[in-house]
């Protein structure tokens, strides 16, 4: 049987080619084995992979949407007791729209600057790092780490590379004794994301949780008091001296918080509910002492906000657009949300919503995002926002440098989905792009998102 990623690529290829063309035989067979069930506009939300997101670009593909929704249910399954929902892995933060945006908004796409070098298929894969990357984290413009699949005596296992010169050279460091589980896993033990707070304190997670407090020399497997032993950690970020981990406790999502230099996590009393759909995905975003949590399950389900050190209930953006939202923050007050408006009803593509008051209110930006579906978002400043998603050509990065009035395509990823996108400084950002069993790629921008270059070993 084909892998999930390969299957999703088949879906996208058959949908984008033409609604009149026949899907691959194995795809038809797999869809035919499941009962067609149209998703309810109020039930389920979208932690959808970008491959599946290409389907809404064609109005005639509505029937296929039904089949894919049912297929996702069959492939991932509803959350059983002790099940492990996958996290979004998104770096930044978001906000809440209070009104359904106008479906007539049309994107205004600005041409990239002449010096721009969009991501292309001829780029050097990051496998030159000695691993196939799945996650990247930087604590400064120079200091960063990449987690990926390495090779060990038992086959594929976790590996970590570290840079102290902004990605020009890389050095291997010890990694947790764990398997890599792309996408956070669905019950399989292992890790899928990496975050460091500083040069000494870091965490590998998704669904398991590991910590280091000596720069990666040693790693310890952790459990969080008050959670089931097999609770899946689906999101984690560190900032302002604290680390926050989001875990599924069998009924909903809980946030555990502790000082970055210890393993003393304290569980919040707040629980964010799981939606009715089969693909729950949590995003956690921090900016200084502020933080936001948003959960999609086909559409936006719920959220939480960090206020004076305590997580409290928060109304996230785009609760009424019948589609998922993706979050980013450039400060404690400046938030952005890319929302797939009408994804499960009448799709109108991706729309940008902006908040200037920390997420209390949101307003739609002047121009829609030139994507059929979004999936990752990051903000270097209130004006500079980069969104990863899908257009008619495949997976792309698009950016606005004027707070959403105009947009430029700054990177073309082909069939590779951006899975870890974020800015470390106003000028430096990273993105990891994966495509099934093909080598993953790792890119950096050093000019505020206008150009992106492949990162490899020394001298590349």
C-alpha positions as CSV (number, residue, x, y, z in Angstrom):
1,X,0.0,0.0,0.0
2,X,1.3,3.5,-0.7
3,X,2.3,5.8,2.1
4,X,-0.1,8.5,3.3
5,X,2.1,11.2,1.7
6,X,2.3,9.4,-1.6
7,X,-1.5,8.9,-1.6
8,X,-2.1,12.6,-0.9
9,X,0.1,13.5,-3.9
10,X,-2.0,11.2,-6.1
11,X,-5.1,13.0,-4.8
12,X,-3.7,16.4,-5.7
13,X,-2.4,15.3,-9.1
14,X,-5.8,13.9,-10.2
15,X,-7.7,16.9,-8.8
16,X,-5.6,19.6,-10.4
17,X,-5.4,17.9,-13.8
18,X,-9.1,18.0,-14.4
19,X,-12.3,17.1,-12.7
20,X,-13.1,15.0,-15.8
21,X,-10.0,12.9,-15.6
22,X,-10.0,9.6,-13.8
23,X,-8.0,9.3,-10.6
24,X,-5.3,6.6,-10.4
25,X,-6.8,3.2,-10.1
26,X,-5.3,2.6,-6.6
27,X,-6.8,5.9,-5.5
28,X,-10.2,5.0,-6.8
29,X,-10.1,1.6,-5.2
30,X,-9.1,3.1,-1.8
31,X,-11.9,5.7,-2.0
32,X,-14.4,3.2,-3.1
33,X,-13.8,1.1,0.0
34,X,-15.2,3.8,2.3
35,X,-18.7,5.1,2.7
36,X,-19.2,8.6,1.2
37,X,-20.1,11.0,3.9
38,X,-20.4,14.7,3.4
39,X,-18.7,16.8,6.1
40,X,-21.1,18.9,8.1
41,X,-20.2,22.6,8.0
42,X,-20.3,22.7,11.8
43,X,-18.5,19.4,12.5
44,X,-14.8,18.7,11.9
45,X,-12.1,21.2,11.0
46,X,-8.9,21.2,9.0
47,X,-5.5,20.2,10.1
48,X,-5.3,19.1,6.4
49,X,-2.1,18.5,4.6
50,X,-1.3,20.8,1.7
51,X,-1.7,17.9,-0.7
52,X,-5.4,17.6,0.2
53,X,-5.9,21.3,0.2
54,X,-5.5,21.6,-3.5
55,X,-8.9,20.1,-4.0
56,X,-11.0,23.2,-3.3
57,X,-9.5,25.1,-6.2
58,X,-12.1,23.4,-8.4
59,X,-15.8,23.9,-7.7
60,X,-16.6,20.7,-9.6
61,X,-14.4,18.8,-7.1
62,X,-17.0,19.0,-4.3
63,X,-17.8,15.3,-4.6
64,X,-14.2,14.5,-4.2
65,X,-14.1,16.6,-1.1
66,X,-16.7,14.3,0.4
67,X,-14.7,11.3,-0.5
68,X,-11.5,12.7,0.8
69,X,-13.1,13.7,4.1
70,X,-14.4,10.2,4.5
71,X,-11.0,8.8,3.5
72,X,-9.3,10.9,6.1
73,X,-11.6,9.4,8.7
74,X,-10.7,5.9,7.6
75,X,-7.0,6.6,7.3
76,X,-6.5,8.4,10.7
77,X,-9.5,7.2,12.6
78,X,-11.4,9.0,15.3
79,X,-9.5,9.5,18.5
80,X,-9.7,6.3,20.6
81,X,-9.1,6.3,24.3
82,X,-5.5,7.1,24.7
83,X,-5.2,8.1,21.1
84,X,-2.6,10.5,19.9
85,X,-3.8,13.4,17.7
86,X,-1.2,15.1,15.6
87,X,-0.1,18.7,16.2
88,X,0.4,21.4,13.6
89,X,4.0,22.3,14.3
90,X,3.4,25.9,13.4
91,X,5.8,28.4,15.0
92,X,3.8,31.7,15.2
93,X,0.5,32.8,16.6
94,X,-3.0,34.1,15.6
95,X,-6.3,35.7,16.3
96,X,-10.1,35.7,15.9
97,X,-12.3,37.1,13.2
98,X,-15.8,38.2,14.3
99,X,-17.5,38.4,10.9
100,X,-17.5,36.2,7.8
101,X,-15.3,37.8,5.1
102,X,-16.7,38.8,1.8
103,X,-16.4,36.0,-0.8
104,X,-15.7,38.6,-3.5
105,X,-12.3,39.5,-2.2
106,X,-9.7,39.0,-5.0
107,X,-5.9,38.7,-4.6
108,X,-3.6,41.4,-5.9
109,X,-0.3,39.7,-6.6
110,X,2.8,41.9,-6.8
111,X,5.7,40.7,-8.9
112,X,8.7,39.6,-6.9
113,X,11.7,42.0,-6.7
114,X,14.2,41.5,-9.6
115,X,16.7,40.1,-7.1
116,X,14.4,37.5,-5.8
117,X,15.5,33.8,-6.1
118,X,12.3,31.7,-5.6
119,X,12.7,28.2,-4.3
120,X,13.1,25.9,-7.2
121,X,13.4,22.1,-7.9
122,X,17.1,22.4,-8.7
123,X,17.9,23.5,-5.1
124,X,20.4,21.4,-3.1
125,X,18.4,19.1,-0.7
126,X,19.2,19.5,3.0
127,X,20.0,15.8,3.0
128,X,23.6,17.2,2.5
129,X,23.3,17.9,6.2
130,X,23.5,14.1,6.7
131,X,19.9,13.8,7.6
132,X,16.4,14.3,6.1
133,X,15.0,17.3,8.1
134,X,11.7,17.4,9.8
135,X,12.0,20.4,12.1
136,X,14.3,23.4,12.6
137,X,14.8,25.8,15.5
138,X,17.0,28.9,16.0
139,X,17.5,30.9,19.2
140,X,19.5,33.7,17.5
141,X,20.6,34.7,14.0
142,X,23.6,32.4,14.4
143,X,22.6,29.5,16.7
144,X,20.3,26.8,15.4
145,X,19.5,23.1,15.2
146,X,17.8,20.8,12.7
147,X,16.1,17.5,13.7
148,X,15.7,14.8,11.0
149,X,16.0,11.2,10.1
150,X,19.5,9.8,10.4
151,X,20.9,6.3,9.8
152,X,21.8,4.0,12.6
153,X,22.4,0.3,13.0
154,X,18.7,-0.4,13.4
155,X,17.7,1.7,10.3
156,X,16.3,5.2,10.5
157,X,16.5,7.1,13.8
158,X,16.6,10.6,15.1
159,X,19.6,12.8,14.3
160,X,20.4,16.5,15.1
161,X,22.7,18.9,13.4
162,X,23.8,22.2,15.1
163,X,25.1,25.4,13.6
164,X,26.8,28.4,15.3
165,X,27.3,30.4,12.2
166,X,23.8,31.0,10.7
167,X,23.7,27.7,8.8
168,X,27.1,28.0,7.0
169,X,28.6,24.9,8.7
170,X,26.9,22.2,10.7
171,X,28.0,19.7,13.4
172,X,26.2,16.6,14.6
173,X,25.2,16.4,18.3
174,X,23.5,13.6,20.2
175,X,19.8,13.0,19.6
176,X,17.2,11.3,21.7
177,X,17.1,7.5,21.3
178,X,13.8,7.8,19.4
179,X,12.3,7.2,16.0
180,X,11.2,10.1,13.8
181,X,7.4,10.2,13.4
182,X,6.6,12.7,10.6
183,X,3.6,14.9,11.3
184,X,3.4,14.0,15.0
185,X,2.4,10.4,14.6
186,X,-1.0,8.6,15.1
187,X,-0.2,6.3,18.0
188,X,3.4,5.5,17.0
189,X,6.0,6.4,19.6
190,X,8.7,8.9,18.6
191,X,9.4,12.5,17.9
192,X,8.7,15.0,15.1
193,X,9.6,18.5,16.3
194,X,12.5,20.2,18.0
195,X,12.6,23.5,20.0
196,X,15.5,25.1,21.9
197,X,15.1,28.1,24.3
198,X,18.8,28.8,24.5
199,X,22.1,27.0,23.9
200,X,21.5,24.6,26.8
201,X,17.8,23.9,27.1
202,X,15.9,22.1,24.3
203,X,13.0,19.7,23.8
204,X,12.2,17.1,21.2
205,X,8.5,16.1,21.0
206,X,5.5,14.9,19.1
207,X,4.1,12.6,20.4
208,X,6.8,11.7,23.0
209,X,8.6,14.3,25.1
210,X,12.4,14.5,25.6
211,X,14.4,17.3,27.2
212,X,18.1,18.3,27.4
213,X,19.6,20.9,29.7
214,X,23.2,20.5,28.6
215,X,23.0,21.5,24.9
216,X,22.1,18.0,23.7
217,X,24.9,16.1,25.4
218,X,22.2,14.1,27.2
219,X,18.5,13.7,26.6
220,X,15.8,12.4,29.1
221,X,12.4,11.1,28.3
222,X,9.8,13.0,30.3
223,X,6.2,12.4,31.5
224,X,4.0,15.2,32.8
225,X,2.4,14.8,36.2
226,X,-1.4,14.7,36.0
227,X,-1.4,13.3,32.4
228,X,-1.8,9.7,31.3
229,X,1.6,8.1,30.7
230,X,0.9,7.8,27.0
231,X,-0.4,11.4,26.6
232,X,0.7,12.8,23.2
233,X,2.5,16.1,23.3
234,X,1.3,17.9,20.1
235,X,2.8,21.4,20.5
236,X,5.6,23.0,22.4
237,X,7.2,26.5,22.5
238,X,9.6,28.2,24.8
239,X,10.0,31.9,25.6
240,X,10.3,34.5,28.4
241,X,12.0,31.9,30.6
242,X,9.2,29.3,30.4
243,X,8.4,26.3,28.2
244,X,4.8,25.5,27.4
245,X,3.7,22.0,26.2
246,X,0.3,21.1,24.9
247,X,-0.8,17.5,25.4
248,X,-3.9,15.4,24.8
249,X,-5.2,13.9,28.0
250,X,-7.8,11.6,26.5
251,X,-10.6,14.2,26.7
252,X,-9.1,17.4,25.4
253,X,-5.9,19.5,25.2
254,X,-4.1,20.7,28.3
255,X,-1.2,23.1,28.6
256,X,1.7,22.3,31.0
257,X,4.2,25.0,31.8
258,X,7.6,25.1,33.6
259,X,10.9,27.0,33.8
260,X,13.1,26.3,30.8
261,X,16.0,25.0,33.0
262,X,14.0,22.3,34.8
263,X,11.5,19.5,34.1
264,X,9.0,20.8,36.6
265,X,5.9,21.1,34.5
266,X,2.7,22.3,36.1
267,X,-0.6,21.4,34.4
268,X,-3.1,24.2,33.6
269,X,-6.7,23.6,34.7
270,X,-8.0,24.8,31.3
271,X,-9.0,22.1,28.8
272,X,-9.5,22.9,25.1
273,X,-12.0,20.5,23.5
274,X,-11.4,18.2,20.6
275,X,-13.6,18.8,17.5
276,X,-15.8,16.4,15.7
277,X,-13.5,15.9,12.8
278,X,-10.9,13.2,12.4
279,X,-7.8,15.4,12.1
280,X,-7.3,17.7,15.2
281,X,-4.2,19.9,15.0
282,X,-3.0,22.4,17.7
283,X,-1.0,25.5,17.1
284,X,0.9,27.2,20.0
285,X,2.4,30.7,19.5
286,X,4.4,32.8,22.0
287,X,5.5,36.4,21.9
288,X,7.3,37.7,25.0
289,X,5.0,37.0,28.0
290,X,1.9,36.6,25.7
291,X,0.8,33.3,24.1
292,X,-2.1,31.8,22.1
293,X,-3.3,28.3,21.4
294,X,-5.6,27.4,18.5
295,X,-7.1,24.1,17.7
296,X,-8.4,23.1,14.3
297,X,-10.4,20.0,13.5
298,X,-11.3,20.7,9.9
299,X,-12.6,24.1,11.1
300,X,-11.6,26.2,14.1
301,X,-12.7,24.5,17.3
302,X,-11.4,26.5,20.3
303,X,-8.5,28.3,21.8
304,X,-6.7,29.6,24.8
305,X,-4.7,32.7,25.7
306,X,-1.8,33.3,28.1
307,X,-2.7,36.2,30.4
308,X,-0.4,37.1,33.4
309,X,1.2,33.7,33.3
310,X,-2.2,31.8,33.3
311,X,-3.9,30.0,30.4
312,X,-7.5,31.1,30.0
313,X,-10.2,30.5,27.4
314,X,-9.9,32.6,24.3
315,X,-12.1,32.9,21.2
316,X,-9.8,32.2,18.3
317,X,-10.1,33.7,14.8
318,X,-12.4,32.5,12.0
319,X,-14.8,30.5,14.1
320,X,-17.5,31.3,11.6
321,X,-15.8,30.7,8.2
322,X,-16.3,26.9,8.0
323,X,-12.6,26.3,7.6
324,X,-9.3,26.2,9.5
325,X,-7.1,29.1,10.7
326,X,-3.4,29.4,11.0
327,X,-1.7,31.8,13.4
328,X,1.3,34.1,13.7
329,X,2.4,36.9,16.0
330,X,5.1,39.5,15.5
331,X,4.6,41.0,19.0
332,X,2.3,40.7,22.0
333,X,-0.3,42.8,20.3
334,X,0.2,42.3,16.6
335,X,-1.3,39.0,15.3
336,X,-2.2,37.6,11.9
337,X,-4.4,34.7,10.9
338,X,-4.6,33.0,7.5
339,X,-8.1,31.4,7.2
340,X,-9.3,29.0,4.6
341,X,-12.7,30.5,4.2
342,X,-15.6,28.2,3.3
343,X,-13.3,25.2,2.9
344,X,-16.2,22.8,4.0
345,X,-19.0,24.8,2.3
346,X,-18.3,27.3,-0.5
347,X,-14.5,27.7,-0.8
348,X,-13.2,31.2,-1.5
349,X,-9.5,30.5,-0.8
350,X,-7.3,31.9,1.9
351,X,-7.9,35.2,3.6
352,X,-5.8,37.2,6.0
353,X,-7.1,38.7,9.3
354,X,-5.1,41.2,11.4
355,X,-5.3,42.1,15.1
356,X,-3.7,45.1,16.7
357,X,-5.0,44.3,20.2
358,X,-3.5,41.0,21.1
359,X,-6.4,39.0,19.6
360,X,-9.4,40.7,21.1
361,X,-10.6,41.8,17.7
362,X,-9.6,41.1,14.1
363,X,-10.2,42.8,10.7
364,X,-9.8,41.3,7.2
365,X,-6.8,42.6,5.3
366,X,-7.4,44.5,2.0
367,X,-6.5,41.7,-0.3
368,X,-7.0,37.9,-0.1
369,X,-4.0,35.6,0.1
370,X,-3.3,34.2,-3.4
371,X,-3.7,30.6,-2.3
372,X,-6.4,28.0,-2.6
373,X,-5.4,26.7,0.8
374,X,-3.0,27.8,3.5
375,X,-1.2,25.7,6.0
376,X,1.6,27.6,7.7
377,X,2.1,31.3,8.6
378,X,4.8,33.5,10.2
379,X,5.2,37.2,10.7
380,X,8.5,39.1,10.9
381,X,6.7,42.4,11.7
382,X,3.1,43.7,11.4
383,X,3.8,44.4,7.7
384,X,5.8,41.3,6.7
385,X,3.9,38.1,6.7
386,X,4.8,34.8,4.9
387,X,2.2,32.1,4.3
388,X,2.8,28.6,3.1
389,X,0.1,26.8,1.1
390,X,-1.1,25.6,-2.2
391,X,-2.0,27.5,-5.5
392,X,-2.7,26.1,-9.0
393,X,1.0,25.2,-9.4
394,X,1.5,23.3,-6.2
395,X,3.0,24.2,-2.8
396,X,4.3,27.7,-2.5
397,X,5.4,30.5,-0.1
398,X,3.7,33.8,-0.6
399,X,4.6,37.0,1.2
400,X,3.2,40.5,1.9
401,X,5.4,43.4,2.8
402,X,2.6,45.9,3.2
403,X,0.3,44.2,5.8
404,X,-1.8,42.3,3.2
405,X,-2.4,45.0,0.5
406,X,-0.2,43.2,-2.1
407,X,1.3,39.7,-2.3
408,X,4.4,38.1,-4.0
409,X,5.3,34.5,-4.6
410,X,8.7,34.1,-2.9
411,X,9.1,30.4,-3.2
412,X,7.9,27.4,-5.2
413,X,8.1,24.1,-3.4
414,X,6.6,21.8,-6.1
415,X,5.1,18.8,-4.2
416,X,6.9,19.5,-0.9
417,X,4.7,20.7,1.9
418,X,6.0,23.4,4.3
419,X,5.9,21.9,7.8
420,X,8.0,24.1,10.0
421,X,7.9,27.8,9.1
422,X,9.0,30.8,11.2
423,X,11.1,33.9,11.7
424,X,13.9,34.0,14.3
425,X,14.6,37.7,13.7
426,X,12.9,40.3,11.5
427,X,15.3,39.3,8.7
428,X,16.1,35.7,9.3
429,X,13.5,32.8,8.9
430,X,13.5,29.1,8.2
431,X,11.2,26.6,6.5
432,X,11.3,22.8,6.3
433,X,9.6,21.2,3.3
434,X,8.7,17.5,3.0
435,X,7.4,15.4,0.2
436,X,6.5,11.8,0.9
437,X,9.5,9.6,0.8
438,X,11.6,12.1,-1.2
439,X,14.5,13.9,0.6
440,X,13.2,16.8,2.6
441,X,14.6,20.3,2.2
442,X,15.5,23.0,4.6
443,X,15.6,26.7,3.6
444,X,16.5,30.0,5.2
445,X,15.8,33.6,4.4
446,X,18.2,36.4,5.5
447,X,16.4,39.3,3.9
448,X,13.1,39.3,5.7
449,X,11.4,36.7,3.5
450,X,12.1,38.1,0.1
451,X,14.4,35.3,-1.0
452,X,14.9,31.8,0.3
453,X,18.1,29.6,-0.1
454,X,18.7,25.9,0.4
455,X,20.8,25.1,3.4
456,X,23.3,22.3,3.2
457,X,26.6,21.2,4.6
458,X,29.8,23.4,4.8
459,X,30.6,25.0,1.5
460,X,27.1,24.4,0.0
